[in-house]
Amino acid sequence: MKVNNYPLKTPSTGDKLFGSDVNGDQKQFDMSAVSNNVFQYEIGQYVEDEGGVIFHRYLDGDTQKYLAVEPINVTGTLIGSTAQSTWDGLSNSNAIISQATHTSSAAKLCLDSTINNQTDWYLLSIDELLLLYNNKFNVNKTLSSVPGASEIDILDTWCSTEFNTTQAFYKSNSAQTSSSKSNTFRVRAIRKFSI
């Protein structure tokens, strides 16, 4: 296993891995639960077949689960009014576009994205945005070498988590804050996949 080209000790039975479970809670995993004792993909790795750059990985039982960010920005202006989850951006995105008067939004732009032939992109939640922010170095290092890609700039980036009926969360500097849903900020879609 390598991370940023630095070799690590080969995992063996009994070694422990610390990460997040499906709910985003910190958890300790036994490395023997991972196929071949390693994750197939590394954080910061560009996996074109999966549509983007890996920015988070975790185990759900013995299934490897990943979050990938698309290689280019999506633009948009509005977030919907019924998205409350801090960790489930897909649920939020679907709630946003299912509103009776919905016509366009950042969530719709993400759900409609077909970057790298993937059709399950969505607008990330605040927790997913913070995970992406924490792995920005690895992701941007990879994106800098992907033709046509643009590095992520987390500052002033929308997420799908609603703050109240008129505001949604976004990332500004090193903090999360909220702003009117009518403001224009950056939009970047992500997707989940399992192997």
Buried (B, 14 or more C-beta within 10 A) or exposed (E): EEEEEEEEEEBEEEEEBEBBBEEBEEBEBBBEBBEEBBBBBBBBBBBEEBBBBBBBBBBEEEEBBBBBBBBBBBEBBBBBBEBEBBBBBBBBBBBBBEEEEBEEBBBBBBBEBEBBEBEBBBBBBBBBBBBBBBBBEBBBEBBEEBEEBBBBEBEBBBBBBBBEEEBBBBBBEEEBEBBEBEBEBBBBBBBBBEE
